[in-house]
Amino acid sequence: MQKKLPWLARTLAIAGLASSAFLPLTASAAGMTSNFSIAGVGAREMGFEIWTNDSFTNGAVCSNPNTFRILSSYSDYQTIVSTLTTAFATGKAVHLWASGCDTDGVTLFIAAWVNR
């Protein structure tokens, strides 16, 4: 005969399973990327994207690892976009702080640095 869980334990177990269904698909590790060159840039309704063809390390392990997006809602959006377009135009390498993965597998980032 199967042992029944007490009411509270059963309720907590169900609540835990239900809440895990609502976890964002963006959950992943964050961290600094290694240096890479920007192969292309693009502006979209949700933000700004860059992509690379280089090999590099990325703390956020996303399904589309060579494309990065900063959402237009970030407070330093304009400054970061200006920094990255300048890096792209001058051929300078960059590295980013990856904050996780967006629902389409693109790496989200919140900070950028240009290397000399």
Residue pairs with C-beta under 8 A, 6 or more apart in sequence:
4 10
5 13
24 103
25 101
25 103
26 100
26 101
26 102
26 103
26 108
27 100
27 101
28 60
28 61
28 62
28 100
28 101
29 59
29 60
29 61
30 59
30 60
30 97
30 98
30 99
30 100
31 58
31 59
31 60
31 97
31 98
32 59
32 95
32 96
32 97
32 98
33 56
33 57
33 58
33 59
33 95
33 96
33 97
33 98
33 109
34 56
34 57
34 58
34 95
35 56
35 93
35 94
35 95
35 115
36 52
36 54
36 56
36 93
36 94
36 95
37 52
37 54
37 91
37 92
37 93
37 94
38 50
38 51
38 52
38 84
38 87
38 88
38 94
39 51
39 52
39 53
39 54
40 50
40 51
40 88
41 48
41 49
41 50
41 84
41 85
41 88
42 48
42 49
42 50
43 49
43 81
44 69
46 69
46 71
46 72
47 69
47 70
47 71
47 72
47 73
47 74
47 77
48 69
48 70
48 72
48 77
48 80
48 81
48 84
49 67
49 68
49 69
49 106
50 67
50 68
50 84
50 88
50 94
51 66
51 67
51 68
52 66
53 66
58 65
58 98
58 107
59 98
60 98
60 99
60 100
60 101
60 107
60 108
61 101
62 100
62 101
62 102
62 105
62 106
62 107
63 101
63 105
64 104
64 105
64 106
64 107
65 107
67 106
67 107
68 96
68 98
68 106
68 107
68 108
68 109
69 102
69 106
69 107
69 108
69 109
70 77
70 80
70 81
70 108
70 109
70 110
70 112
71 77
71 108
74 80
74 110
76 110
76 111
80 111
80 112
83 112
83 114
84 94
84 112
86 92
86 114
87 93
87 94
87 112
87 114
92 114
92 115
92 116
93 114
93 115
94 112
94 113
94 114
94 115
95 112
95 113
95 115
96 107
96 109
96 111
96 112
96 113
97 109
97 110
97 111
97 112
98 107
98 108
98 109
99 108
99 109
99 110
100 107
100 108
101 107
101 108
102 108
